[in-house]
């Protein structure tokens, strides 16, 4: 963690009205309420754990995971007492005793099994269903044609109220890590949820340290209060309010004005945040996210590995990082972020270092490059400067006609990528939900969750990942061995390890993070009044 930065800017009158009821000043005879207000976006599509795609802070406050991964990647147990296996194929999960949902009902093994079956069942079309794909029977609930003939995963079995077993399709030593805080499809739902999942998505009842005070309404703040009967570690706060913004820059300005307390740093403020905030109010957390420049494997101009290596060597990562990211990101030297256990930092070697002379020589050896090189990225995503800078590097250092071309939006970019019509390198990124090389390598290089973002899929890499999954080693070396195969073929260019950056008001004295780069809201330390 590193800090940076203070200034002043006009406040939002509307926001002041919205938050006028959230004062921390106690009434006479009452104790002060420890609370913070966070700038966020509206949940997408709702707050059901198996569906949400952006409300991680809310979900990780309202629910508690089975396991937790700290900033060093160390695994501990939260709602689970143990997660054990003799063969890495069948796992026995034992729940801690005394845990309840916010409606007062006990949390049982049956709740977990019913919740996972609901998320995995194809006709429900839950967005996070794929997080359960390794459990035996998942394909039966998601047939390629027709409706499933069952609505239960064959790999799940209840033993008693506090114990259930999970059988996977293949041995996987990383399964306990997959049960951690960001894989929200593994969260439990109470029996009351299954009768009306739509209503539950607006007011989820969880098993976590905070309970929502009212149902979510689009464009309105969400408030969560400390759950008095929570069986886990006591949180440092009494109340958290999330205020939705359509523009993160507006939220940034409201933190400056003291109207809210926390927001993620907008990309277009990374280079000037030191001028706006005192050092102790800017946090840059190492995150499990990495960006790439991918190649259209359907275009023969990129078939020669030397072409791909030359393009990588021609990109001035350090200059781009300084100019666009305020040096808050890290130029990548492997195909997974360095926060991953056993990450083979530097395995990309000379091909991730700027060397225009060698890049030109490699390109010449490969027969040069014909025509215009068009770099594609999703328009409206705030990445114009990045991809224009990459195109400029290629023009200057390779002497080719390179341009950056945005799509109309994400939908058009995704459709053109998936239909294999892009005629040049393109944007790719993966943010892992747990800090294991497995999470990124499987998504990017086996097609499990990141369609086409890894260029040509390599069978030998998939085989090496199967071997790594079955390994009992926790040091990540088996996944590093798989990365050597990727380094040899160089199917995609690593660009930057992305930091997760936040700014805070004077009311927050300290933020801590976990292995996924998000602030741990239960551990926020407030400044003394």
Order of alpha helices (4+ residues) and beta strands (2+ residues): alpha-beta-alpha-beta-beta-beta-beta-alpha-alpha-beta-beta-alpha-alpha-beta-beta-beta-alpha-beta-alpha-beta-alpha-alpha-beta-alpha-beta-alpha-beta-alpha-beta-alpha-alpha-alpha-beta-beta-beta
